[in-house]
């Protein structure tokens, strides 16, 4: 588990799991939102700049990346040594987001958009940030992979690290 990628819906616990793993493994954590969005969610980062930042992070010997962005996963997949999919029920993801609230300086309107986007995770078709796309990545990945379906699954996994 030198280079871990954690994917899943918004509110599934990707950031929490990445932070827990980072503490145990002493690896840097990269949050894909930080690559994709400009500070305070003021807009999307230019794609070439985003891809450059991702490539620089992925070049390291050990790291943890977490996020929903399938396009970024596709960019770094050849470097990933362990793929973790948090396949958490959408209702739990929404509950988690509401409990957490808006992060990173976003607006109330942006938070409402996030909730709607999260609700659509299993409904989106032909989209890289969807349940279907994550399933394809997971099924096609041939190295170490793990699907966690609850916080208790994630906690049990962490006990083995």
GROMACS elastic network, one bead per residue, 0.5 to 0.9 nm:
[ bonds ]
;  ai    aj funct       b0    kb
    1     4     6  0.60647   500
    1    25     6  0.89923   500
    1    62     6  0.82110   500
    1    63     6  0.89959   500
    1    80     6  0.85829   500
    1    81     6  0.57399   500
    1    82     6  0.54749   500
    1    83     6  0.89678   500
    1   144     6  0.79605   500
    2    25     6  0.88774   500
    2    27     6  0.84323   500
    2    61     6  0.68953   500
    2    63     6  0.65298   500
    2    64     6  0.81803   500
    2    80     6  0.79094   500
    2    81     6  0.61243   500
    2    82     6  0.75222   500
    3    27     6  0.88277   500
    3    58     6  0.81773   500
    3    60     6  0.84524   500
    3    61     6  0.72100   500
    3    62     6  0.50070   500
    3    64     6  0.58352   500
    3    65     6  0.79270   500
    3    79     6  0.68921   500
    3    80     6  0.50446   500
    3    81     6  0.51485   500
    3    82     6  0.63589   500
    3    83     6  0.86749   500
    4    18     6  0.87411   500
    4    62     6  0.80401   500
    4    63     6  0.63245   500
    4    65     6  0.62442   500
    4    66     6  0.83057   500
    4    80     6  0.58911   500
    4    81     6  0.60818   500
    4    83     6  0.59082   500
    4    84     6  0.74161   500
    5    18     6  0.87948   500
    5    63     6  0.84658   500
    5    64     6  0.58229   500
    5    66     6  0.57167   500
    5    67     6  0.81463   500
    5    73     6  0.76796   500
    5    76     6  0.89083   500
    5    77     6  0.83747   500
    5    80     6  0.64428   500
    5    81     6  0.81253   500
    5    82     6  0.64177   500
    5    83     6  0.50601   500
    5    84     6  0.61938   500
    5    85     6  0.84791   500
    6    14     6  0.61241   500
    6    15     6  0.86017   500
    6    17     6  0.81523   500
    6    18     6  0.72893   500
    6    64     6  0.75378   500
    6    65     6  0.61743   500
    6    67     6  0.64924   500
    6    68     6  0.83890   500
    6    82     6  0.85465   500
    6    83     6  0.61188   500
    6    85     6  0.58948   500
    6    86     6  0.72893   500
    7    12     6  0.88614   500
    7    14     6  0.66962   500
    7    65     6  0.85242   500
    7    66     6  0.58710   500
    7    67     6  0.52676   500
    7    68     6  0.53979   500
    7    69     6  0.78940   500
    7    70     6  0.84090   500
    7    73     6  0.84800   500
    7    83     6  0.78066   500
    7    84     6  0.62948   500
    7    86     6  0.62238   500
    7    87     6  0.86455   500
    7   134     6  0.73078   500
    8    11     6  0.83095   500
    8    12     6  0.61108   500
    8    13     6  0.81045   500
    8    14     6  0.67862   500
    8    66     6  0.84458   500
    8    67     6  0.67875   500
    8    68     6  0.55620   500
    8    84     6  0.84830   500
    8    85     6  0.56428   500
    8    87     6  0.61473   500
    8    88     6  0.77187   500
    8   129     6  0.86648   500
    8   130     6  0.84713   500
    8   131     6  0.77887   500
    8   134     6  0.73574   500
    9    12     6  0.54624   500
    9    13     6  0.85178   500
    9    14     6  0.83280   500
    9    67     6  0.81038   500
    9    68     6  0.60905   500
    9    86     6  0.74478   500
    9    87     6  0.75036   500
    9    88     6  0.75805   500
    9    90     6  0.77061   500
    9    93     6  0.71404   500
    9   118     6  0.63174   500
    9   121     6  0.64474   500
    9   122     6  0.89935   500
    9   129     6  0.81683   500
    9   130     6  0.76759   500
    9   131     6  0.76409   500
   10    13     6  0.78313   500
   10    14     6  0.80724   500
   10    67     6  0.81087   500
   10    68     6  0.70650   500
   10    90     6  0.87612   500
   10    93     6  0.63566   500
   10    94     6  0.78626   500
   10    96     6  0.89037   500
   10    97     6  0.75165   500
   10   114     6  0.76840   500
   10   115     6  0.81536   500
   10   117     6  0.80798   500
   10   118     6  0.54790   500
   10   119     6  0.89466   500
   10   121     6  0.84248   500
   11    14     6  0.74556   500
   11    15     6  0.87566   500
   11    88     6  0.87388   500
   11    90     6  0.85135   500
   11    92     6  0.77246   500
   11    94     6  0.63117   500
   11    95     6  0.78264   500
   11    96     6  0.53849   500
   11    97     6  0.50844   500
   11    98     6  0.87376   500
   11   100     6  0.85544   500
   11   118     6  0.77437   500
   12    15     6  0.85466   500
   12    16     6  0.89631   500
   12    86     6  0.61990   500
   12    87     6  0.74209   500
   12    88     6  0.57164   500
   12    89     6  0.81314   500
   12    90     6  0.81344   500
   12    92     6  0.74654   500
   12    94     6  0.85155   500
   12    96     6  0.73817   500
   12    97     6  0.85472   500
   12   150     6  0.85344   500
   12   151     6  0.85596   500
   13    16     6  0.51811   500
   13    17     6  0.60469   500
   13    18     6  0.84546   500
   13    86     6  0.73827   500
   13    88     6  0.85902   500
   13    93     6  0.79585   500
   13    96     6  0.80683   500
   13   151     6  0.76797   500
   13   154     6  0.89212   500
   14    17     6  0.52539   500
   14    18     6  0.60190   500
   14    19     6  0.85754   500
   14    66     6  0.58491   500
   14    67     6  0.67007   500
   14    68     6  0.88346   500
   14    85     6  0.88250   500
   14    86     6  0.71290   500
   15    18     6  0.50382   500
   15    19     6  0.61050   500
   15    20     6  0.85745   500
   15    29     6  0.88972   500
   15    31     6  0.74055   500
   15    66     6  0.65153   500
   15    67     6  0.79412   500
   16    19     6  0.52138   500
   16    20     6  0.62207   500
   16    21     6  0.86752   500
   17    20     6  0.50525   500
   17    21     6  0.61054   500
   17    22     6  0.84467   500
   17    66     6  0.88164   500
   17   154     6  0.72438   500
   17   155     6  0.86186   500
   17   158     6  0.83262   500
   18    21     6  0.51605   500
   18    22     6  0.59873   500
   18    23     6  0.86435   500
   18    29     6  0.66000   500
   18    30     6  0.86033   500
   18    31     6  0.87972   500
   18    64     6  0.63865   500
   18    65     6  0.73126   500
   18    66     6  0.66587   500
   19    22     6  0.50109   500
   19    23     6  0.62696   500
   19    24     6  0.87894   500
   19    29     6  0.70712   500
   19    64     6  0.87760   500
   20    23     6  0.53107   500
   20    24     6  0.65429   500
   20    25     6  0.87540   500
   20   158     6  0.75674   500
   21    24     6  0.51510   500
   21    25     6  0.59022   500
   21    26     6  0.78057   500
   21    27     6  0.78702   500
   21    29     6  0.89376   500
   21    64     6  0.79416   500
   21   158     6  0.71612   500
   21   161     6  0.77714   500
   22    25     6  0.51777   500
   22    26     6  0.50266   500
   22    28     6  0.63532   500
   22    29     6  0.65063   500
   22    63     6  0.81251   500
   22    64     6  0.71179   500
   23    26     6  0.52946   500
   23    27     6  0.74301   500
   24    27     6  0.82000   500
   24   158     6  0.85842   500
   24   161     6  0.70864   500
   25    28     6  0.89908   500
   25   161     6  0.79902   500
   26    63     6  0.88047   500
   27    62     6  0.60715   500
   27    63     6  0.50746   500
   27    64     6  0.66281   500
   28    62     6  0.74614   500
   28    63     6  0.50947   500
   28    64     6  0.62554   500
   28    65     6  0.85589   500
   29    63     6  0.59829   500
   29    65     6  0.57947   500
   29    66     6  0.77758   500
   30    33     6  0.87480   500
   30    34     6  0.76555   500
   30    35     6  0.83947   500
   30    54     6  0.88174   500
   30    57     6  0.75067   500
   30    63     6  0.74997   500
   30    64     6  0.61397   500
   30    66     6  0.64945   500
   30    67     6  0.88593   500
   31    34     6  0.55308   500
   31    35     6  0.71722   500
   31    64     6  0.85325   500
   31    65     6  0.58925   500
   31    66     6  0.52891   500
   31    67     6  0.62932   500
   32    35     6  0.50992   500
   32    36     6  0.61250   500
   32    37     6  0.84591   500
   32    54     6  0.82468   500
   32    65     6  0.68820   500
   32    66     6  0.60120   500
   32    67     6  0.51061   500
   32    68     6  0.76517   500
   32    69     6  0.71322   500
   32    72     6  0.77781   500
   33    37     6  0.56460   500
   33    38     6  0.86848   500
   33    41     6  0.88384   500
   33    66     6  0.86876   500
   33    67     6  0.68983   500
   33    68     6  0.86353   500
   33    69     6  0.85216   500
   34    37     6  0.56816   500
   34    38     6  0.71836   500
   34    39     6  0.75468   500
   34    50     6  0.89983   500
   35    38     6  0.76956   500
   35    44     6  0.89472   500
   35    45     6  0.72139   500
   35    49     6  0.84477   500
   35    50     6  0.53267   500
   35    51     6  0.80232   500
   35    53     6  0.65704   500
   35    54     6  0.67359   500
   36    43     6  0.88237   500
   36    44     6  0.58924   500
   36    45     6  0.55095   500
   36    46     6  0.82344   500
   36    47     6  0.79635   500
   36    50     6  0.59628   500
   36    51     6  0.88454   500
   36    69     6  0.86097   500
   37    40     6  0.79261   500
   37    41     6  0.55299   500
   37    42     6  0.72990   500
   37    43     6  0.58988   500
   37    45     6  0.51144   500
   37    46     6  0.88336   500
   37    50     6  0.84944   500
   38    41     6  0.54637   500
   38    42     6  0.56998   500
   38    43     6  0.55406   500
   38    44     6  0.57341   500
   38    45     6  0.52253   500
   38    46     6  0.88536   500
   39    42     6  0.62637   500
   39    43     6  0.80983   500
   39   104     6  0.76897   500
   39   105     6  0.80957   500
   40    43     6  0.83465   500
   40   103     6  0.87585   500
   40   104     6  0.55013   500
   40   106     6  0.55910   500
   40   107     6  0.87515   500
   41    44     6  0.73729   500
   41   104     6  0.72336   500
   41   105     6  0.69798   500
   41   106     6  0.56319   500
   41   107     6  0.84420   500
   41   110     6  0.83757   500
   42   106     6  0.78751   500
   44    47     6  0.81465   500
   44    50     6  0.89998   500
   45    48     6  0.84376   500
   45    49     6  0.67844   500
   45    50     6  0.60582   500
   46    49     6  0.54029   500
   46    50     6  0.61948   500
   46    51     6  0.87014   500
   47    51     6  0.60448   500
   47    52     6  0.85215   500
   48    51     6  0.51366   500
   48    52     6  0.61551   500
   48    53     6  0.86994   500
   49    52     6  0.51006   500
   49    53     6  0.62570   500
   49    54     6  0.86419   500
   50    53     6  0.52176   500
   50    54     6  0.61890   500
   50    55     6  0.86087   500
   51    54     6  0.50764   500
   51    55     6  0.60653   500
   51    56     6  0.86068   500
   51    72     6  0.77528   500
   51    75     6  0.79812   500
   52    55     6  0.51007   500
   52    56     6  0.62089   500
   52    57     6  0.86987   500
   53    56     6  0.51800   500
   53    57     6  0.63091   500
   53    58     6  0.86330   500
   54    57     6  0.51678   500
   54    58     6  0.60348   500
   54    59     6  0.85494   500
   54    72     6  0.74430   500
   54    75     6  0.80985   500
   54    76     6  0.78177   500
   55    58     6  0.50617   500
   55    59     6  0.60877   500
   55    75     6  0.78867   500
   55    76     6  0.73716   500
   56    59     6  0.52789   500
   56    60     6  0.74423   500
   57    60     6  0.59948   500
   57    63     6  0.79820   500
   57    65     6  0.89033   500
   58    61     6  0.80278   500
   58    62     6  0.84486   500
   58    63     6  0.75643   500
   58    65     6  0.86131   500
   58    76     6  0.63953   500
   58    79     6  0.69224   500
   58    80     6  0.85267   500
   59    62     6  0.87205   500
   59    79     6  0.80240   500
   60    63     6  0.68180   500
   66    69     6  0.88043   500
   67    70     6  0.84236   500
   67    72     6  0.87333   500
   67    73     6  0.86136   500
   68    72     6  0.86865   500
   68    73     6  0.85193   500
   68   128     6  0.85205   500
   68   129     6  0.55942   500
   68   130     6  0.78771   500
   68   134     6  0.84397   500
   69    72     6  0.54759   500
   69    73     6  0.64602   500
   69    74     6  0.87953   500
   69   128     6  0.67144   500
   69   129     6  0.52873   500
   69   130     6  0.87390   500
   70    74     6  0.60346   500
   70    75     6  0.85368   500
   70   127     6  0.83964   500
   70   129     6  0.53028   500
   70   130     6  0.80589   500
   70   133     6  0.70931   500
   70   134     6  0.71477   500
   70   137     6  0.83188   500
   71    74     6  0.51196   500
   71    75     6  0.63555   500
   71   128     6  0.62274   500
   71   129     6  0.79293   500
   72    76     6  0.64403   500
   72    77     6  0.83686   500
   73    76     6  0.52967   500
   73    77     6  0.55130   500
   73    80     6  0.87912   500
   73   137     6  0.85367   500
   74    77     6  0.52670   500
   74    78     6  0.80878   500
   74   137     6  0.83984   500
   75    78     6  0.77575   500
   75    79     6  0.89652   500
   76    79     6  0.54970   500
   76    80     6  0.65671   500
   77    80     6  0.50835   500
   77    81     6  0.84232   500
   77    83     6  0.88955   500
   77   141     6  0.85979   500
   78    81     6  0.82719   500
   80    83     6  0.68989   500
   80   143     6  0.85701   500
   81   143     6  0.64273   500
   81   144     6  0.64856   500
   81   145     6  0.85129   500
   82   143     6  0.65891   500
   82   145     6  0.54652   500
   82   146     6  0.79295   500
   83   138     6  0.73706   500
   83   141     6  0.77611   500
   83   143     6  0.78940   500
   83   144     6  0.64388   500
   83   146     6  0.64097   500
   83   147     6  0.84945   500
   84   138     6  0.82383   500
   84   144     6  0.86221   500
   84   145     6  0.56784   500
   84   147     6  0.58226   500
   84   148     6  0.73766   500
   85    88     6  0.89558   500
   85   134     6  0.75737   500
   85   135     6  0.85141   500
   85   138     6  0.73066   500
   85   145     6  0.79324   500
   85   146     6  0.63299   500
   85   148     6  0.61891   500
   85   149     6  0.83907   500
   86   146     6  0.85577   500
   86   147     6  0.60166   500
   86   149     6  0.60013   500
   86   150     6  0.75905   500
   86   151     6  0.89586   500
   86   154     6  0.83395   500
   87    90     6  0.87805   500
   87   131     6  0.82891   500
   87   147     6  0.66000   500
   87   148     6  0.59340   500
   87   150     6  0.75211   500
   88    91     6  0.84411   500
   88    92     6  0.67763   500
   88    93     6  0.67293   500
   88   148     6  0.74578   500
   88   150     6  0.57023   500
   88   151     6  0.82319   500
   89    92     6  0.54057   500
   89    93     6  0.64730   500
   89    94     6  0.89192   500
   89   149     6  0.76381   500
   89   150     6  0.81212   500
   90    94     6  0.61980   500
   90    95     6  0.85620   500
   90   118     6  0.71975   500
   90   119     6  0.63899   500
   90   120     6  0.87426   500
   90   121     6  0.77416   500
   90   122     6  0.81648   500
   91    94     6  0.51995   500
   91    95     6  0.61962   500
   91    96     6  0.86223   500
   91   119     6  0.80223   500
   92    95     6  0.50022   500
   92    96     6  0.60770   500
   92    97     6  0.86227   500
   93    96     6  0.50692   500
   93    97     6  0.62373   500
   93    98     6  0.86832   500
   93   118     6  0.74471   500
   93   119     6  0.85705   500
   94    97     6  0.51359   500
   94    98     6  0.62210   500
   94    99     6  0.85937   500
   94   115     6  0.64822   500
   94   118     6  0.69447   500
   94   119     6  0.73009   500
   95    98     6  0.51963   500
   95    99     6  0.61473   500
   95   100     6  0.85725   500
   96    99     6  0.50809   500
   96   100     6  0.60462   500
   96   101     6  0.84249   500
   97   100     6  0.50176   500
   97   101     6  0.57686   500
   97   102     6  0.77499   500
   97   111     6  0.89156   500
   97   114     6  0.87510   500
   97   115     6  0.74858   500
   98   101     6  0.51237   500
   98   102     6  0.81288   500
   98   115     6  0.83569   500
  100   103     6  0.78490   500
  101   111     6  0.77708   500
  102   105     6  0.72298   500
  102   106     6  0.63017   500
  102   107     6  0.74687   500
  102   108     6  0.73735   500
  102   110     6  0.83255   500
  102   111     6  0.57776   500
  103   106     6  0.63905   500
  103   111     6  0.86462   500
  106   109     6  0.81697   500
  106   110     6  0.60544   500
  106   111     6  0.69290   500
  107   110     6  0.50915   500
  107   111     6  0.63014   500
  107   112     6  0.87530   500
  108   111     6  0.50064   500
  108   112     6  0.63113   500
  108   113     6  0.86934   500
  109   112     6  0.51355   500
  109   113     6  0.63255   500
  109   114     6  0.87040   500
  110   114     6  0.61917   500
  110   115     6  0.87269   500
  111   115     6  0.63254   500
  111   116     6  0.87324   500
  112   115     6  0.50904   500
  112   116     6  0.63418   500
  112   117     6  0.86092   500
  113   116     6  0.51004   500
  113   117     6  0.60494   500
  113   118     6  0.85088   500
  114   118     6  0.60352   500
  114   119     6  0.85598   500
  115   118     6  0.50717   500
  115   119     6  0.62147   500
  115   120     6  0.87817   500
  116   119     6  0.50413   500
  116   120     6  0.64107   500
  117   120     6  0.51951   500
  117   121     6  0.66244   500
  118   121     6  0.53782   500
  118   122     6  0.86824   500
  119   122     6  0.76276   500
  119   123     6  0.80954   500
  120   124     6  0.59417   500
  120   130     6  0.80746   500
  121   124     6  0.58821   500
  121   129     6  0.74084   500
  121   131     6  0.56923   500
  121   132     6  0.85963   500
  122   125     6  0.82457   500
  122   130     6  0.62249   500
  122   131     6  0.50045   500
  122   132     6  0.70704   500
  123   130     6  0.76958   500
  123   131     6  0.78818   500
  123   132     6  0.87045   500
  124   127     6  0.61852   500
  124   129     6  0.81649   500
  124   130     6  0.58422   500
  124   131     6  0.76813   500
  124   132     6  0.78922   500
  125   128     6  0.86283   500
  125   130     6  0.72333   500
  125   131     6  0.87340   500
  125   132     6  0.71405   500
  125   133     6  0.84043   500
  126   130     6  0.81726   500
  126   132     6  0.80702   500
  126   133     6  0.76854   500
  127   130     6  0.58068   500
  127   131     6  0.89464   500
  127   132     6  0.80303   500
  127   133     6  0.67123   500
  128   131     6  0.86817   500
  128   132     6  0.81907   500
  128   133     6  0.53173   500
  128   134     6  0.75596   500
  129   132     6  0.83983   500
  129   133     6  0.65046   500
  129   134     6  0.72282   500
  130   133     6  0.52379   500
  130   134     6  0.61725   500
  130   135     6  0.84738   500
  131   134     6  0.51760   500
  131   135     6  0.60526   500
  131   136     6  0.86830   500
  132   135     6  0.50406   500
  132   136     6  0.63112   500
  132   137     6  0.87790   500
  133   136     6  0.50428   500
  133   137     6  0.62620   500
  133   138     6  0.85447   500
  134   137     6  0.50760   500
  134   138     6  0.60520   500
  134   139     6  0.85594   500
  135   138     6  0.50240   500
  135   139     6  0.60246   500
  135   140     6  0.84195   500
  136   139     6  0.52015   500
  136   140     6  0.59638   500
  136   141     6  0.84273   500
  137   140     6  0.52623   500
  137   141     6  0.60347   500
  138   141     6  0.53371   500
  138   142     6  0.85362   500
  138   145     6  0.73514   500
  138   146     6  0.85553   500
  138   147     6  0.83801   500
  139   142     6  0.79175   500
  141   144     6  0.80491   500
  141   145     6  0.74003   500
  142   145     6  0.78299   500
  147   153     6  0.88874   500
  148   151     6  0.78682   500
  148   152     6  0.87088   500
  148   153     6  0.55323   500
  148   154     6  0.60605   500
  148   157     6  0.84546   500
  149   152     6  0.83111   500
  149   153     6  0.63133   500
  149   154     6  0.79139   500
  150   153     6  0.50974   500
  150   154     6  0.64600   500
  150   155     6  0.87034   500
  151   155     6  0.60907   500
  151   156     6  0.85416   500
  152   156     6  0.60556   500
  152   157     6  0.84875   500
  153   156     6  0.51252   500
  153   157     6  0.61665   500
  153   158     6  0.86764   500
  154   157     6  0.50180   500
  154   158     6  0.61946   500
  154   159     6  0.87254   500
  155   158     6  0.50921   500
  155   159     6  0.64010   500
  156   159     6  0.51911   500
  156   160     6  0.69981   500
  157   160     6  0.54163   500
  157   161     6  0.69301   500
  158   161     6  0.52134   500
